[in-house]
């Protein structure tokens, strides 16, 4: 009986020791915003197209197509969205 009790206590202590290494240091542990951002950036490889700045952030503005369809009409009337890019008179 004593041996079974000692084995169960030793097993419980062993399991408690193993699980505490992966748990946070306390139940109330929360990373700071800087720590959370750094951890998320390190965990995922950012694709190349997301690293390039777009025009909203001062990046290059792509050139317009030379052969795009332009619909020139009075803007007082209804707009035909299927007619191409709108240029008002």
Residue pairs with C-beta under 8 A, 6 or more apart in sequence:
31 39
52 59
53 59
55 61
68 84
68 85
69 83
69 84
69 85
70 84
70 85
70 86
70 87
71 80
71 83
71 84
71 85
71 86
71 87
72 87
72 88
72 89
73 79
73 80
73 83
73 86
73 87
73 88
73 89
74 88
74 89
75 86
75 88
75 89
79 86
